[in-house]
Amino acid sequence: MDALETYQTPLSSRYASKDMANLFSPAKRFRTWRELWLNLAIAEKQLGLPIADEAIEQMKANLDLTPEQFDIAAKEEKKRRHDVMAHVHTFGQVAPAAAGIIHLGATSCYVTDNADLIFIRTGLTYLLKSLAVLISRLSVFAHDNRALPTLGFTHFQPAQLTTVGKRATLWIQELLWDLRNIKRARDDLGFRGVKGTTGTQASFLALFDGDHDKVEELDRLVTKLSGFQYAYPVTGQTYSRKIDIDVLAPLASLGATAHKIGTDLRLLANLKEIEEPFESTQIGSSAMAYKRNPMRCERVCSLSRHLQVLHQNALMTSSVQWFERTLDDSANRRVTLPEAFLTADIVLSTLRNVSEGLVVYPNVIARRIAQELPFMATENLIMAMVKRGGDRQEAHEKIRVLSHEAAYQVKNLGRENDLIERVRKDPYFDPIKDELDQLLDPRTFVGRAPEQVDRFLKEWVEPALTEEELQEALAKTDKVELNV
């Protein structure tokens, strides 16, 4: 019951994937700290500091914390009011041969900042893989509906026809840009490395008796052991918080894309043209039993707004960092960074669930087209009459009068659009009456939409998903099951 009597963020308890929730868990964080202390000790020993083999082995054997060690760390932190030193002492109790060299020469940001960079890099990789799957799922949808005509909307008013698949490519294109931006942020990410209290590496220079080459090599070795290609060449006590801006910017941009997709699908659900998945036992409303609310897309929109806002935290935090560091970033980042990744993860998994079960209603789409297409086809009718020897101005006037009569039926009397029936009954249009069905075929009004879908999928989507890590994600991924 204790868990039920304490607030828990729904991001992890209700929505997020296990991998992303685990990435920002205490167990993962403190194990990573221990791995960083181990890497530092290995590098320092390799460069000549007197660190015993036994110390290294004990550290390697105790990277995971037991519940008892968490209790010890909590007591130490309460006593010392310092989380890093609490865990230094806790680690030393289970690796006594290393107790005197754990954290040697380092400052707290050696573990806190470097760990954050590890989590950010891993989190971005998780998001890239999930995003690739979403793009793949929507690409199948676009291909399957490449030639299905549908009414286009500008200003949410009826416009020229497009296809269901072509509309989906607009979503996919923005997701491809998000894929590019997130990958760029991940691949640009560096390591803080070993820089000391104010970034001067003074403590390490003292450890190595003024040997600058060894200090530089230490930085390089620890960076390599931690899996990074390079360390930032200069830092203060922390890595620059501008890096957090660069990381959260593409996540916020993803939030904008997701909100647009979710909104489009919510509007299409209202039109009854396309719906998100809806289980047979799902309840849409506690009062209105008939309702099929688009709750998945509503969740996407809700969380996407939160994701966009979190970027502001990174901007403001970076802007107020004084000189080599100030601690007013810490509490903010403890909330902002995990929430950004958990939220992006949830948005993607929810959209994936939606994309795997989208339901299209062609008959509803066809009916809406039939209501609007007669007006859109009037120019085609005029041109057809001219080709049969008619006068363009006379044909235009005939169509104008009949169109206004049909519009009156639709707007004032609430009836169906009967323009074509009026055309069929008017003897003036006898020369083209045998062509009317062809002139009004919706497929002739979609332009190059089907061909655009084909080319887009082949020349843009397929190349974007060819990287090995993305292909592995596509091969291994099953359908997403939402918790709630």
C-alpha positions as CSV (number, residue, x, y, z in Angstrom):
1,M,0.0,0.0,0.0
2,D,2.9,2.4,0.5
3,A,3.3,2.9,-3.2
4,L,-0.4,3.7,-3.5
5,E,-0.2,6.3,-0.7
6,T,2.7,8.3,-2.4
7,Y,2.5,10.3,-5.6
8,Q,4.2,8.5,-8.6
9,T,4.6,10.1,-11.9
10,P,2.2,8.5,-14.5
11,L,5.0,8.8,-17.0
12,S,6.8,5.8,-15.5
13,S,4.0,4.1,-13.5
14,R,1.3,4.3,-16.2
15,Y,2.7,4.9,-19.7
16,A,6.4,4.5,-20.5
17,S,8.2,1.5,-21.9
18,K,10.2,-0.7,-19.5
19,D,13.5,0.2,-21.2
20,M,13.0,4.0,-20.9
21,A,11.6,3.8,-17.4
22,N,14.6,1.6,-16.3
23,L,17.1,4.0,-18.0
24,F,16.2,6.8,-15.5
25,S,15.8,4.5,-12.5
26,P,17.9,4.8,-9.3
27,A,19.3,1.3,-9.9
28,K,20.5,2.3,-13.4
29,R,21.9,5.7,-12.2
30,F,23.9,4.4,-9.3
31,R,25.2,1.4,-11.2
32,T,26.4,3.8,-13.9
33,W,28.2,5.9,-11.2
34,R,30.0,2.8,-10.1
35,E,30.9,1.9,-13.7
36,L,32.4,5.5,-14.1
37,W,34.4,5.1,-10.8
38,L,35.6,1.7,-12.1
39,N,36.7,3.3,-15.5
40,L,38.5,6.1,-13.7
41,A,40.4,3.6,-11.5
42,I,41.3,1.4,-14.5
43,A,42.7,4.4,-16.4
44,E,44.5,5.8,-13.4
45,K,46.1,2.4,-12.7
46,Q,47.1,2.0,-16.4
47,L,48.9,5.4,-16.2
48,G,50.9,4.4,-13.1
49,L,49.0,5.2,-10.0
50,P,49.3,2.6,-7.2
51,I,45.9,0.9,-7.4
52,A,45.8,-2.7,-6.5
53,D,44.4,-5.4,-8.8
54,E,42.2,-6.5,-5.9
55,A,40.6,-3.0,-5.8
56,I,39.7,-3.2,-9.4
57,E,38.3,-6.7,-9.1
58,Q,36.1,-5.8,-6.1
59,M,34.7,-2.8,-7.9
60,K,33.9,-5.0,-10.9
61,A,32.2,-7.6,-8.7
62,N,29.9,-5.0,-7.0
63,L,28.5,-2.8,-9.7
64,D,24.9,-3.6,-8.9
65,L,23.4,-2.3,-5.7
66,T,21.5,-4.6,-3.4
67,P,18.4,-3.3,-1.4
68,E,20.7,-3.2,1.6
69,Q,23.2,-1.0,-0.1
70,F,20.4,1.4,-1.1
71,D,19.4,1.6,2.6
72,I,23.0,2.3,3.5
73,A,23.3,5.0,0.9
74,A,20.1,6.7,2.1
75,K,21.4,6.8,5.6
76,E,24.7,8.2,4.4
77,E,23.1,10.9,2.4
78,K,20.9,11.9,5.3
79,K,24.0,12.2,7.4
80,R,26.3,13.9,4.8
81,R,23.7,15.8,2.8
82,H,25.6,14.8,-0.3
83,D,24.4,12.1,-2.6
84,V,27.7,11.4,-4.4
85,M,29.7,11.1,-1.2
86,A,27.0,8.9,0.2
87,H,27.5,6.5,-2.7
88,V,31.3,6.7,-2.5
89,H,31.1,5.4,1.1
90,T,28.5,2.8,0.2
91,F,30.6,1.5,-2.7
92,G,33.6,1.4,-0.4
93,Q,31.9,-0.9,2.1
94,V,31.4,-3.6,-0.6
95,A,34.7,-3.0,-2.3
96,P,37.0,-2.3,0.8
97,A,40.2,-2.7,-1.2
98,A,39.1,0.2,-3.4
99,A,37.6,2.4,-0.6
100,G,40.6,4.7,-0.6
101,I,40.8,5.3,-4.3
102,I,37.1,5.5,-5.3
103,H,36.5,9.0,-6.9
104,L,40.3,9.8,-6.8
105,G,40.9,13.2,-8.2
106,A,37.3,13.6,-9.3
107,T,34.5,16.0,-8.5
108,S,30.8,15.1,-8.2
109,C,30.1,16.1,-11.7
110,Y,32.5,13.4,-12.9
111,V,29.8,10.9,-12.1
112,T,26.6,13.0,-12.3
113,D,27.3,14.7,-15.6
114,N,29.0,11.8,-17.3
115,A,26.1,9.5,-16.3
116,D,23.6,12.0,-17.6
117,L,25.4,12.0,-21.0
118,I,25.3,8.2,-21.0
119,F,21.6,8.2,-20.3
120,I,20.9,10.9,-22.9
121,R,22.8,9.0,-25.6
122,T,21.1,5.7,-24.7
123,G,17.7,7.4,-24.5
124,L,18.2,9.0,-27.9
125,T,19.0,5.6,-29.3
126,Y,15.8,4.1,-27.9
127,L,13.8,7.0,-29.5
128,L,15.5,6.6,-32.8
129,K,14.5,2.9,-33.0
130,S,10.9,3.6,-31.9
131,L,10.6,6.4,-34.4
132,A,11.9,4.2,-37.2
133,V,9.2,1.6,-36.4
134,L,6.5,4.3,-36.5
135,I,7.8,5.6,-39.8
136,S,7.7,2.0,-41.2
137,R,4.2,1.4,-39.9
138,L,2.8,4.6,-41.4
139,S,4.7,3.9,-44.7
140,V,2.7,0.7,-45.0
141,F,-0.5,2.6,-44.4
142,A,0.5,5.2,-47.0
143,H,1.3,2.6,-49.6
144,D,-1.9,0.7,-49.0
145,N,-3.9,3.8,-49.4
146,R,-1.8,5.5,-52.1
147,A,-4.6,5.8,-54.6
148,L,-7.7,6.1,-52.4
149,P,-9.2,9.6,-53.2
150,T,-10.2,11.8,-50.3
151,L,-11.3,15.3,-49.9
152,G,-8.4,17.7,-49.1
153,F,-8.9,20.5,-46.6
154,T,-7.3,23.9,-46.4
155,H,-8.5,26.1,-43.4
156,F,-10.5,22.9,-42.6
157,Q,-12.7,23.8,-45.5
158,P,-13.2,21.5,-48.5
159,A,-10.4,21.8,-51.1
160,Q,-9.1,19.8,-54.1
161,L,-8.9,16.1,-53.7
162,T,-5.8,14.2,-52.5
163,T,-5.4,10.6,-51.4
164,V,-5.4,9.0,-48.0
165,G,-1.9,7.8,-48.6
166,K,-0.6,11.1,-49.8
167,R,-1.9,12.8,-46.6
168,A,0.0,10.2,-44.6
169,T,3.3,11.1,-46.4
170,L,3.0,14.6,-45.0
171,W,3.1,13.1,-41.5
172,I,6.0,10.7,-42.5
173,Q,8.1,13.5,-44.0
174,E,8.0,15.4,-40.7
175,L,8.9,12.2,-38.8
176,L,11.9,11.7,-41.1
177,W,13.1,15.2,-40.2
178,D,12.7,14.3,-36.5
179,L,14.7,11.1,-37.2
180,R,17.5,13.2,-38.7
181,N,17.4,15.7,-35.9
182,I,17.5,13.2,-33.1
183,K,20.3,11.2,-34.8
184,R,22.3,14.3,-35.3
185,A,21.9,15.2,-31.6
186,R,22.9,11.7,-30.5
187,D,25.9,11.5,-32.8
188,D,27.2,15.0,-31.9
189,L,27.0,14.1,-28.2
190,G,30.4,14.2,-26.4
191,F,31.6,13.2,-22.9
192,R,32.5,15.5,-20.0
193,G,35.4,13.3,-19.2
194,V,37.8,14.0,-16.3
195,K,38.0,17.8,-15.9
196,G,38.1,18.4,-12.1
197,T,36.3,20.9,-10.0
198,T,36.4,24.0,-12.3
199,G,37.4,22.3,-15.5
200,T,41.1,22.9,-15.2
201,Q,42.1,19.3,-14.3
202,A,44.3,20.7,-11.5
203,S,43.6,17.7,-9.2
204,F,44.7,15.2,-11.8
205,L,47.8,17.3,-12.7
206,A,48.7,17.0,-9.0
207,L,48.1,13.2,-9.0
208,F,50.5,12.8,-12.0
209,D,53.2,15.1,-10.6
210,G,52.6,17.8,-13.3
211,D,52.6,15.4,-16.2
212,H,50.3,17.1,-18.7
213,D,50.5,14.3,-21.2
214,K,49.3,11.7,-18.6
215,V,46.3,14.0,-17.7
216,E,45.3,14.3,-21.3
217,E,45.7,10.5,-21.7
218,L,43.6,9.9,-18.6
219,D,40.8,12.0,-20.1
220,R,41.1,10.1,-23.4
221,L,41.1,6.6,-21.7
222,V,38.1,7.2,-19.5
223,T,36.2,8.6,-22.4
224,K,37.0,5.5,-24.5
225,L,36.2,3.1,-21.6
226,S,32.8,4.9,-21.3
227,G,32.0,4.3,-24.9
228,F,32.3,7.8,-26.3
229,Q,34.3,9.0,-29.3
230,Y,35.4,12.3,-27.8
231,A,35.2,14.5,-24.7
232,Y,34.3,18.1,-24.8
233,P,37.7,20.0,-25.0
234,V,36.8,22.5,-22.3
235,T,34.3,22.5,-19.5
236,G,33.6,24.3,-16.3
237,Q,32.6,22.1,-13.4
238,T,29.8,20.7,-15.5
239,Y,29.4,20.1,-19.2
240,S,27.8,23.2,-20.8
241,R,24.0,23.1,-20.2
242,K,23.7,24.3,-23.8
243,I,24.1,20.6,-24.7
244,D,20.7,20.0,-22.9
245,I,19.2,22.6,-25.2
246,D,20.6,20.7,-28.3
247,V,19.1,17.5,-27.0
248,L,15.7,18.7,-26.0
249,A,15.2,20.8,-29.1
250,P,14.6,17.8,-31.4
251,L,12.4,16.1,-28.8
252,A,10.3,19.3,-28.6
253,S,10.2,19.3,-32.4
254,L,9.0,15.7,-32.4
255,G,6.3,16.8,-30.0
256,A,5.1,19.3,-32.6
257,T,5.0,16.6,-35.3
258,A,3.1,14.2,-33.1
259,H,0.6,16.9,-32.1
260,K,-0.1,17.6,-35.7
261,I,-0.6,13.9,-36.5
262,G,-2.8,13.4,-33.5
263,T,-4.9,16.4,-34.3
264,D,-5.4,15.3,-37.9
265,L,-6.5,11.9,-36.8
266,R,-8.9,13.3,-34.2
267,L,-10.5,15.5,-36.9
268,L,-10.7,12.6,-39.3
269,A,-12.4,10.6,-36.5
270,N,-15.0,13.3,-36.1
271,L,-15.6,13.0,-39.9
272,K,-15.9,9.3,-39.5
273,E,-13.3,8.8,-42.3
274,I,-10.5,7.2,-40.3
275,E,-10.4,6.0,-36.7
276,E,-7.7,4.9,-34.3
277,P,-8.0,1.3,-32.9
278,F,-10.9,0.6,-30.6
279,E,-11.2,-2.6,-28.6
280,S,-14.5,-4.5,-28.5
281,T,-14.7,-4.0,-24.7
282,Q,-13.4,-0.4,-24.7
283,I,-15.7,2.3,-23.2
284,G,-15.6,5.7,-24.8
285,S,-17.7,7.5,-22.3
286,S,-19.1,6.8,-18.9
287,A,-22.4,8.5,-19.8
288,M,-22.7,8.2,-23.6
289,A,-22.3,4.5,-24.3
290,Y,-22.3,5.0,-28.1
291,K,-19.1,7.1,-28.2
292,R,-15.8,6.1,-29.7
293,N,-13.5,8.8,-28.4
294,P,-10.0,9.1,-30.0
295,M,-8.4,8.8,-26.6
296,R,-5.0,7.5,-27.9
297,C,-4.6,10.6,-30.2
298,E,-5.9,12.8,-27.4
299,R,-3.1,11.4,-25.2
300,V,-0.6,12.0,-27.9
301,C,-1.7,15.7,-28.1
302,S,-1.7,16.1,-24.4
303,L,1.7,14.8,-23.8
304,S,3.2,16.4,-26.9
305,R,2.3,19.8,-25.5
306,H,4.2,18.9,-22.3
307,L,7.2,17.7,-24.4
308,Q,7.3,21.0,-26.3
309,V,7.3,23.0,-23.1
310,L,10.2,21.1,-21.4
311,H,12.6,22.6,-24.0
312,Q,12.0,26.0,-22.3
313,N,13.5,24.6,-19.1
314,A,16.7,23.7,-20.8
315,L,16.9,27.2,-22.4
316,M,16.3,29.0,-19.2
317,T,18.6,26.8,-17.1
318,S,21.5,27.2,-19.6
319,S,21.1,31.0,-19.7
320,V,21.5,31.4,-15.9
321,Q,24.6,29.3,-15.3
322,W,27.2,31.5,-13.6
323,F,30.8,31.3,-14.5
324,E,32.1,27.7,-13.9
325,R,28.8,26.4,-12.5
326,T,25.9,27.1,-10.2
327,L,23.7,24.5,-8.5
328,D,20.3,25.9,-9.5
329,D,20.4,23.7,-12.5
330,S,20.4,20.4,-10.6
331,A,16.9,20.1,-9.2
332,N,15.4,21.3,-12.5
333,R,17.4,18.8,-14.6
334,R,16.5,15.9,-12.3
335,V,12.9,16.5,-13.4
336,T,13.3,17.9,-17.0
337,L,15.7,15.4,-18.6
338,P,13.9,12.2,-17.5
339,E,10.5,13.7,-18.2
340,A,11.5,14.7,-21.7
341,F,12.7,11.2,-22.6
342,L,9.8,9.4,-20.9
343,T,7.3,11.7,-22.6
344,A,8.9,11.3,-26.0
345,D,8.9,7.5,-25.5
346,I,5.2,7.5,-24.6
347,V,4.2,9.7,-27.5
348,L,6.0,7.4,-30.0
349,S,4.7,4.2,-28.5
350,T,1.2,5.5,-28.5
351,L,1.4,6.7,-32.1
352,R,2.9,3.3,-33.0
353,N,-0.2,1.6,-31.5
354,V,-2.4,3.9,-33.4
355,S,-0.6,3.3,-36.7
356,E,-0.8,-0.4,-36.3
357,G,-4.6,-0.4,-36.2
358,L,-5.9,2.6,-38.2
359,V,-9.3,1.9,-39.7
360,V,-10.3,3.6,-42.9
361,Y,-13.9,3.9,-44.0
362,P,-13.9,4.3,-47.9
363,N,-17.7,4.6,-48.2
364,V,-17.8,7.6,-45.8
365,I,-14.9,9.2,-47.7
366,A,-16.7,8.6,-51.0
367,R,-19.9,10.1,-49.7
368,R,-18.1,13.3,-48.6
369,I,-16.4,13.5,-52.0
370,A,-19.8,13.1,-53.7
371,Q,-21.1,16.1,-51.7
372,E,-18.3,18.4,-52.8
373,L,-16.9,17.1,-56.1
374,P,-19.8,18.4,-58.3
375,F,-18.7,22.0,-57.5
376,M,-15.1,21.2,-58.1
377,A,-15.9,19.5,-61.4
378,T,-17.6,22.5,-62.9
379,E,-14.5,23.7,-64.8
380,N,-14.1,20.2,-66.3
381,L,-17.7,20.3,-67.5
382,I,-17.2,23.7,-69.1
383,M,-14.1,22.5,-70.9
384,A,-15.8,19.4,-72.1
385,M,-18.7,21.5,-73.6
386,V,-16.2,23.7,-75.4
387,K,-14.5,20.6,-76.9
388,R,-17.9,19.6,-78.2
389,G,-18.4,23.0,-79.9
390,G,-20.0,24.9,-77.1
391,D,-19.5,28.5,-76.2
392,R,-17.3,28.9,-73.1
393,Q,-19.2,31.9,-71.7
394,E,-22.6,30.4,-72.3
395,A,-21.5,27.1,-70.6
396,H,-20.1,29.1,-67.7
397,E,-23.4,30.9,-67.2
398,K,-25.4,27.7,-67.3
399,I,-23.1,26.1,-64.7
400,R,-23.2,29.2,-62.5
401,V,-27.0,29.2,-62.4
402,L,-27.3,25.4,-61.7
403,S,-24.5,25.6,-59.1
404,H,-26.4,28.3,-57.1
405,E,-29.6,26.3,-57.3
406,A,-27.8,23.2,-55.9
407,A,-26.1,25.3,-53.2
408,Y,-29.5,26.5,-52.1
409,Q,-30.6,22.9,-51.7
410,V,-27.5,22.0,-49.6
411,K,-27.3,25.1,-47.4
412,N,-30.9,26.2,-47.0
413,L,-32.8,23.0,-47.2
414,G,-30.2,20.5,-45.8
415,R,-30.4,18.3,-48.9
416,E,-27.8,16.5,-50.9
417,N,-25.8,18.2,-53.6
418,D,-27.9,17.6,-56.7
419,L,-25.9,19.7,-59.2
420,I,-25.1,16.7,-61.4
421,E,-28.7,15.7,-61.6
422,R,-29.6,19.2,-62.7
423,V,-26.9,19.0,-65.4
424,R,-28.3,15.7,-66.6
425,K,-31.8,17.1,-66.9
426,D,-30.7,20.2,-68.8
427,P,-30.8,19.7,-72.6
428,Y,-28.0,22.2,-73.0
429,F,-25.6,19.5,-71.7
430,D,-26.7,16.7,-74.0
431,P,-23.4,16.7,-75.9
432,I,-21.4,15.6,-72.8
433,K,-23.9,13.5,-70.8
434,D,-22.3,10.3,-71.9
435,E,-19.0,11.6,-70.4
436,L,-20.3,12.7,-67.0
437,D,-19.3,9.6,-65.1
438,Q,-15.8,9.8,-66.5
439,L,-15.6,13.6,-65.8
440,L,-16.7,13.0,-62.2
441,D,-14.4,10.0,-61.4
442,P,-12.6,11.1,-58.2
443,R,-9.5,9.3,-59.4
444,T,-9.0,11.9,-62.1
445,F,-8.9,14.7,-59.5
446,V,-6.0,13.5,-57.3
447,G,-3.2,14.7,-59.7
448,R,0.0,12.8,-59.1
449,A,-0.7,11.9,-55.5
450,P,-0.3,8.1,-56.0
451,E,2.9,8.5,-57.9
452,Q,4.2,11.0,-55.3
453,V,3.6,8.4,-52.6
454,D,5.5,5.7,-54.5
455,R,8.4,8.0,-55.2
456,F,8.5,9.4,-51.7
457,L,8.6,5.9,-50.1
458,K,11.2,4.6,-52.4
459,E,13.6,7.6,-52.6
460,W,13.2,9.1,-49.1
461,V,11.8,6.6,-46.6
462,E,13.6,3.4,-47.6
463,P,17.1,5.1,-47.6
464,A,16.4,6.7,-44.2
465,L,15.7,3.3,-42.6
466,T,18.6,1.3,-44.1
467,E,21.0,1.8,-41.1
468,E,21.7,-1.4,-39.3
469,E,20.5,-0.3,-35.9
470,L,17.2,0.7,-37.4
471,Q,16.8,-2.4,-39.4
472,E,17.4,-4.5,-36.3
473,A,14.7,-2.5,-34.5
474,L,12.3,-3.1,-37.4
475,A,13.0,-6.9,-37.4
476,K,12.6,-7.3,-33.6
477,T,9.6,-5.1,-32.9
478,D,6.2,-6.5,-32.1
479,K,3.0,-4.5,-32.0
480,V,2.7,-2.0,-29.1
481,E,0.3,-2.9,-26.3
482,L,-0.8,0.1,-24.3
483,N,-1.0,-0.3,-20.5
484,V,-4.0,2.0,-20.2
